[in-house]
Amino acid sequence: MRRSYTGVPVSRTFSRRTLGPLLAERDPEIAAAIQAEEIRQSEGLELIASENFASDAVMEATGSVMTNKYAEGYPGRRYYGGCIHVDEAERLARNRAKELFGSRFANVQPHSGSQANMVAYQAILEPGDAFLGMALDQGGHLTHGHPLNFSGQFYLPVAYGVRREDERLDLDQLAELAREHRPKMIMVGASAYPRLYPSAEIRQIADEVGAKVVTDIAHVAGLVAGGAIPSPVPHSDIVTTTTHKTLRGPRGGLILWNEKAYGKALNRITFPGIQGGPMMHTIAAKAVCFREALDPSFAEYARQIVANARALAEALMALGFRLVSGGTDNHLVLVDVGARGITGRDAEVAMETAGITANKNTIPFDPEKPMIASGIRLGTAALTTRGMRESEMAEVARLMDAALRSAGDEAGLARIAAEVAELASGFPLYVTPAA
Ligand SMILES: Cc1ncc(COP(=O)(O)O)c(C=O)c1O
């Protein structure tokens, strides 16, 4: 029998994990919100590129007694007693992260990807220092230099971007900017770039100008872990990531590095620099996620995410959509819906009404403001977790196309929503635990 990557058999029977009776009794309002969210996730098609569905085991660890424990410090050197068991969990998480990504060192404490990035910046830069980061309207993340983010407030971002003609990273521009500004750091990575980064070439440029390379693999971490795309770990001074996107773990951050000399600064800046007590329940869940990702089935999952993204891209292009850069090499597809005469904002609303969740996104050289945008960003990690494959991607493309054509037509969108629910019902998310 075919199984989804959460281990649930793929069948036509719709089932869902139910909350235990406790919460419904003690806090019916929150229980109702969680139950409704579970139904939304189960019955819709999740195409937000930064989201995924963590396994039952990851969620069990997240909801465990480790949430009760204060453990400031690091294993063996804590500011609190009673840390013997959380020490074990953190050691396991750290060792598994190192094994998974082939790095010599890891810090599993960052609460999020943004915190992991803040640590990396502080380890390399002084306030006011320049760094190179991907332009935010061309795929870069807030923490790569947004004026309202710490990265844009405390440091001096210099933006590199993509070429107008093929919407791929402009390595010549990056090299020119590096020679001109001689930054101490080049931040590599993005939230909305469907292609691969040439890590070895960027390393060369960095070495030429004496810059450190920080690679933020928040989006593609699962693809790197599963070997579906090349690893930037050997070419980077520091690698930061989230654990909840393609990596499919709990919501959190992670820092990896190879040179011992960075360790003191990275660990000290994480705690006590920018964080207090680590979230030990989340760290335990990260360990569970890393173990899952070390299983050979995860390599297969990662490969399928990329195959699904390619299939989705091809199906969309066959329906006449223009894709940024003409396709994808990872989990992400950026659709120029503006070329179809609809804004990203309106497309997002039409799709959501039809049960397809995605987000509006600027495209390179976008004539629209970010809150309106000309693009829709799609990702295949979550649907792949449900067990969907290439043939379902063609169906998803058809449903998306139909939703955009029905924008503003509530009855039409309701009919598509029923088709979406029917497709989703064949790929159950969580099973109801046995009584
Ligand atoms: C490239 C990149 N870096 C960092 C982050 C920040 O992660 P978090 O939301 O956990 O702070 C994100 C999140 O979207 C991201 O896409």
The ligand as a Gaussian input file, in Angstrom:
#p B3LYP/6-31G(d) Opt

LIG

0 1
 C       15.599000      32.366000       3.834000
 C       14.963000      32.522000       5.183000
 N       15.742000      32.806000       6.228000
 C       15.230000      32.975000       7.456000
 C       13.874000      32.851000       7.692000
 C       13.354000      33.151000       9.050000
 O       12.827000      32.094000       9.716000
 P       11.821000      32.314000      10.953000
 O       10.505000      32.663000      10.367000
 O       11.874000      30.995000      11.658000
 O       12.392000      33.424000      11.792000
 C       13.021000      32.524000       6.639000
 C       11.591000      32.387000       6.879000
 O       10.745000      32.548000       6.067000
 C       13.585000      32.377000       5.337000
 O       12.815000      32.118000       4.274000

